[in-house]
Amino acid sequence: MKILYFSPTYSPITHGPALTAQILAKIPGNYSFEIRIVAESFEFEKPPNAYLIQIPITRIFHAWGKWIRMWLYHRRAKEIYREYAFDYLMFNDALLGLISSIAWRNSQIQIWGFCNDSAYMKLATNVNRGKLSFLMDCLHAVAEFGMMHFADGIFTCSEYLRARAILFYKVKKEKIKCLYPGISLAFWYFKERDFYQFKKREEILFVKSDYKNGGLSVLLNALLRLKRYSFRLHLVGTPVQQEANLQRLLSKFPTLNILTYGQLPPFKVRDLMYQCDTLCIPSLNEGFGIVNVEGLATGISVVSTLAGGIPEVLAFEKYGWTVPPDNDFALAEMLESCWTNKEERLRRSKAGRKMVEAHFTSQHLQDNFIKCLVEK
């Protein structure tokens, strides 16, 4: 079975779809699978037989980036097919496969896509109505709708997203498979913590490229309610182009002790996991939340929300602490509850690691991926 897999991003960053591509690219050959990756860059590592695709998008056409990619990806796939007659063509951003799913609809090639979030399923609550970005979101929703119906199969990264896609796009449930992400346990190794119950400063870690959707403002307001405690907040993941907006937000909280790092490779994020005591990403919406899994694997206390697919990782009062999204008062209370109970932190830390070992490893991802294709 030959698979060609398009992943716009492949470099080793903390990015769920890119990490999935990296893990699938390493499926052992004894499975009779061959997967070749096509990406726009291979900054740190390039898998065997991978292809580079260059996307010359000037700033004026940036808003149309997905539509340009859609066409260029299809053209590149046709070129590659001449030397590598693949059986499956996959796109880790589903809507990017729309043109291919239509053009090859009556061929023997199976077209699959990955749906990683519900951004285009929430147009009714979109805050950008009246702006160009809202129009683009509507067009992207149309493209994702088309891909859902023309593709041979769709993967979602959580049962939450699977249910949303079936309901919103009216797709047959047999067509959509839940494929949970996985992580390398050798890389995200467990470190048992000494939780001191505030005999020292609490180090808090926030990791999210989209800090708005990650609920950073909610976290900042929650921390203002906890001034009697000593803590420092570490912010990771903000792209360079959003740094100015981030600094404007942080200027409204001059009393808080905050360090910013921008985007970091996984080994540096991992180092911060071991240096910090609490991972807190109070997401407003989340398809899955791979960083929470990485946090549980390392043993850090994980505090998040009940948004999207997060509860599928952070079951109530078992492995982490969760609150309703967009509620800084509830978040402040939950952080305090976490910080002031050393025994419970230790218990959930160990239980979280065992849960990740049982359900969210790279081996689980590879095995479930193969199972989905074999049983389609």
N, C-alpha and C positions, 0 to 999 in steps of 0.2 A: 504494500500500500504506500503510495507516494503522496506527500502532502506539501503544498506550497503555502507558506504562512506569512502574511503581510502584517508587520508590526511597525508603525511609524517611529516608535521609540524602542530601542533595545538596550541602550547603555545601562550599566548597573546602577540605577537610581531607585529610590523608594517609590515605585510607581506600579500599582497592581498589574495592569495589562502587560507591561514590559517584563515584569518578573515572571508572569505566566509564560510568556514567549521563551524566556531563558530556560525555564524548567522543561517545557515541552521539547525544546531543541536538544535536550540531553537524554531523551528516551533511548534506552539501550537498543542496539541493532538487532538483538535476538528476538524482538517483538515483530520482526518483519515489517517494521515501519521505517520510512525515511522521511524526515522533515527538513525542508530547506527554508531558511528565513530570508525575507526581503525587508530591509529597514532603511531608513533615511540616514542613519549614522551607526557606527560601531566604535564608540569612543574608546572603550577599554578592552573589550574582547569581541572576537568575531567567530561565530560557530563555523564548523566545516561546511563547505559548499554554499555559503551565504551569498546573497546578492545585495548590492548597494543600489539604491534608487535616489536620484537627486531631484528635488522639487524646487524649481526656480520661481518662487512666489515673491513678487515685490510687495512692498508695504501697501500699495493702493489696492491690491487684490487679496489682502490678508483675510478679509471677512469671507471670501469665497474659497478659502483654503481647502475645506473638506470636499467641495465639488471639483476643484482642480485635481486633488489627489485621487478622487474617484475615477476620473478619466485616465490619469497617468498610471495609476495602479493597474487598471485593466489592460492598458497598452503594454506595460511591462510584463504582465502575466502572459500575454500572448507571445511575447518574444521568448520568454523562458520556456514556454511549453514546447518550442521547437527542439530544445535539447533535453528537456526534463518533462516527460509526458506524465504530469501529476494526475492523480485520481481525485484529490480534494484540493480546493482552493479556499483558504481561510483568511478572515480579516479580523484583527483583534479590536477594531472599532467597526461594528457591524455595518453601519450605513455606508462606509467606504466601499462596500462590495456591491452596491446597487446595480451599477452598470454591468458588472460581470455576471450578476445573478440573472439579469434580463438577457444579455447576449448569449450566455451559455445555458439558457433554461432547458433547451431540448437536447443537450449534449450528455455524455456519460460522466462529465465532471460534476462532482458534488460541491456546491457552494455553501459555506458555513460562515457565520459571523458571531462575534462576541458582543453582548450587550452588558456594559459595565456600570451603568448608572441610569437613573430615571429622569435625567435632566429634561428630555424632550417629551416626557409623559406628564409633566406638571405645568403645561402652558396656562392652565386656568389660574394658577397662583403665581405666575411669572411677574416679577417686580419691574421688569423693563418694558412694560407695555408702552407703545408709542415711540420706542427707540428702534434704531436699525438692528440692534442685537436681538430684539424680540422677533423681528421679521425673519432673521437668519435662523433663530430657533424654530420658528414655524416651518421653514423650508427643510431644516434638518429632521424635524419630526415626520415630514412627508417622506423624506428619503429613508428614514428608519422604518416607517410603516411599510414602504415598498420592499425593503430588504426582508422584513419579517415574513412577508407573504411570498416573495419570489425565491428566497433561499431554500435550500434543502434542509437546513437545520440551524438552530440558534443556541448558543450557550449563554447562560446568565451566571453571574458570580454569587448569587444567593437565591434562596427560595422566595424571598420577598420580591426580588426583581422578576423572577419567573412569573409569579402571580400577577404582578403589575403589567407585564408585557402581554400576558394572555387576556387580561381584562381590557386594557387600553387599546391594543392593536387587533383584538378579536382573532387571535391566532389559535390554531388547534394545539391543545396542551401537549400532545405527543411530539410535536415539532420542536419544542423548547426544552432543553436539558439544563439542569443546575450543575455547574462544574465549579466547586469551591476552589479558590486559590490554595496554594501550599507554600511552605517555606522550608529551607534547609536547616535541620536541627543542628547540624555540625557548625553552621555559621552562627545561628542565633542560639548559642548555648546558654544553659541556665546558671544563674548566679544567685545563691541564697543570700538574702539581705539581712542586715541588722537595722530594723526599723526602731528608731530611738525615741519615738513619741515626743519629739520636739526638744530633745537635749541638744539638737543641732539644727541648722537651717534646712528646711525642706526644699529639695531641688525638683522643680516641675518641668516636664518636657512636653512641648506641643510640636507635632510634626504634621504639616499639611501644606501642599502647594497652593490650594485655594483657601486662604485663611478665613475668608468671609463665610464660606460654606462650612468650614471647620469649626465655626462658632467662637472664634478668637475674642470678639467683643463681649460675648457672654462670659467667657472665662475671665477676662480682665475685670468686668464688673463684679463677678463673684469674688475675685481676690481682694477687691476693695472692701468687701464685707468681712475679710479675715485679717484685718490689720494687726490684731493682737498676736498673730503668729509670724515667725520669721521664715521667709521663703524667697526663692529666686526663680524666675521663669526663663526658660530657654526656648527660643522660637526657631524652628527649622523648616525649610522647604519653600520659602517665598521666592518666586522667580525675580530676576533682576528688574524686569519691566514693571513689577508691582511693588518694588521696594519703597518708592516715594509715597505711595498710598498707605503702605504699612506704617511708615514713620509718622504720617499725619494722624493715623489712628492712635499710635502709641503716645504721641504728644499730649493726648487728652488724659493720660494716666501717669503724670510725672512722678508720683510718689512710689510707683511700683519698681521693683528691682528686675530689670529685663535685659537679657542678652539675645541678640539676633545673629543668625549664622548664614542665612540664605539657603541655597540648595547644596546638599552634601551627598557624597557617595554612601552606600550602605554601611561600610565599615566604620565611618565616622558617626553615623546615626546610631549604630550599635554601641559604640564607645559611650555616647551620651546616655543610652539606655542604662548602662552599668554605672554611670556617674550619678544619675538622677534617681529619685525615690518614687516619683509619681508620673505616669504618662496620662495626660489629660487632653483629650480632643473632643469637646462637646459638640459634635457635628449637628448641623441643622438637617442635613440629609446625607445618606451614605448608602451606596449600593451594597458594600460589604465591610470595608475597613480593614485592609491587610495589616496596617500598622498596629492595630490592637492585637492581632495574632502574634506579631513579632514581639510586642511588649510582654504578652503572657509567656512567651517562650523564654524570655530573658529573666523573668521573675520580678519585674518592676510592677508596682501597683497600677492598675489600669482603671481610670475613671472616664466614662463616656456617657452617651445618651441612648435612648430607646429608638433612635431614628433608623429607618430603612432596615438594612440587613444586619445591623450591629447586634441585636439580641440573639442572632443565630450563633454568635461567638461568645457574647457576654450574657450567658443565662442568668436569670435573676438571682442575686445573692450567692453565686457559686464561685465565680472566678474574678470578677471585678465589681465595680460600682456603677450603676446607671441611673440617670434621671431623665425626665421629659426634656426634649430639645427646647432651646430658647427660653430657659428659666434660670437666671443667674442666682436667684434666691435658693432654689432647690439644689443647684450645683454647689453653692457655698456650704450648705448643710452637709451634702454628701462628701465633699472634700474633708470637712472637719471630722465626720464620722470615720472616714478612712484613716486619717492621720492620727487619731487618738486611740486607735485600737490595734496595738502591736500584734497580739495573738491572731486576730482575724486577718490581718494583712499577710502574715506568714502562712496561714492556712490557705487563703485564696491564691497566693503566689504559687505554692506547690501544686494545688489542684489545677490551676490554669496551665501549668507546664504539662501535666499529665493529659489534659484535654487536648492540647495542641498535638502532642505525640500520637493521640488516638485518632485524630480527624483531619489535621491540616498540615501534613508534611508534603514535601515535593513528591514522595513516592505515592501518596494518596492521589495527588493531582494527576500524575502520569497514568496510574492504573484506572482512575475514573474516566479520564479522557479516552483511553483505548476502549473501555467498556461501552461508553456512549456511542462510539463509531461502530463497534462490532454489533451492538444490539439495536442499531437505528431501524 
